[in-house]
């Protein structure tokens, strides 16, 4: 039996029911079980051979997290001899580059320029009023 251990980014999760449905779909013929824990997903296979085995799944953001760890380990090992393993690193650069304002979604945050339009509008409103007053002063001088 072989195990693939996939580290899940902080703030993300997948429902166990989705993993169970994926196993029952028999998309991956050697996949026997999938188990979710808060930090990892475990996929259990009857065996892995030289053929490419592809497991597709989607984790969803459940908590607003940004600037998380960039690299996430994925480990494949023999269930009965875990000291025999192969590990690769998944580069999660797009999640690493996220700003907290891009994931927060709160229009209540006074510092957020993404969802709180008041911060953006107040600056443009002041510029617009200043331009109108300047134009009014110039016209007043031309008329007199």
N, C-alpha and C positions, 0 to 999 in steps of 0.2 A: 504494500500500500504506500502511496506517495502523497505528500501534503504540500500544498502551496499556501504560503502565509503572506498575506498582503497587508501592509500597514495602511491604516486609514488616516487621512489628515484630521487634525483637531477640528471639531465643529461639524463634521460630516458623518453621515450614517446611511445604512441601507436596512430595510426591513427584512427580518428573517423570512417572512412569507414570500417575498420576492426571490430570495435565494432558494427556498424550497421549490417554488414553481419552476425555477431555472433547472434545478436538478431533475425534477420530474419530466421536463420537456425532452430530456435525453439529447439535447443539442450537442453536448460533449458526451460521447458514449461511455468513456471510462470514469466520468464523474459520478461518485456515489453519494457524496454529502457535502453540504456547505454550511458553515457556522459563522455567525456574526458575534463579535465581542466589541465593546466600545472603542478599542484601539486597532483591531485587526479583523480580517476575514480569513477563514481557513477553508480551503477547498481540498477534499479528500478524493483521491483517484484510486482505482484498482491497480493501475500501473501507468507508467509513462515510458514511452519508447522513443525511438529516434524521429518519429513523425511529430510535426508541430501540433501542439495542443493549444487551442485558443479559448480563453474564458472571457466572456463579455459581461460586464456588469456596470451599473451606474450608482455612484454614491451621491447623496443629495446633501446640500448645506442645511443644517438644522439650527445652527447658532452663528451669529455674525462674528467671523474670525478672519483676520487679515494678517499679512506678514508672518505667515507660519513657516515651518521648516520647509526648505526648498526641496530637499532630497528625502525620498521615502523608500525604505528597503522592501524588496520582495524576495522571499526565500523559498526554495523548493528543496525538500528533503525526504528521506525514507522514514516512514512512521516508526519503524522498529529500530532504526539506526540514525537518530537525528544528528549525529556528529558528521554524517555524510550529507553535505548540503551544497547548494549553489545559490549564491545571492547576487542580485542585481539591484541597481538603484534606479528608481523612477524619478525623473526630473519634473517637479511640479512648479515650474517657473511662473506660469500664468497666475496661480494661486498665491505664490510668494510675492508677486508684484502688486497685488490688490491693496488698495488703500481702505481703511476702515469705513470711510464714507461711501465707498462703492458697495459695501455689503450690509451696512447698517440699515439703510432704508428709512430712517426716521426724519420726518420733516420738522421735528421738534428741536433737533440739535442746532444751536445757534452758530456753530462753527462749520457746519457741513455745507459746502458749496455745490454738492451734487444734488441733494434732495431739498434743500432749503433755498428757495428762490429769493427770499428776502435779502440775503446777503449780496446776491448778484444784482438785484433790482435797485437796492438803495444806492449803490455806486453809480449805476447808469442813470438813475433818476436825478442825482445831484449834477452830473455832467450835463444832462438835458436841460435842467433848469438854468444852469450857468450859461449855456449857449443861448437860450432864449433871452435871458437878461442882457447878455452882451449884444445880441442882435437888436434888442429894443433900444439900448443906449446909443448904438451906432445910428439907427434910424432917427432917433431924437436929435442927434447932432446935425444930421444932414438936413432935416426939416428946418431947424432954427438958424 
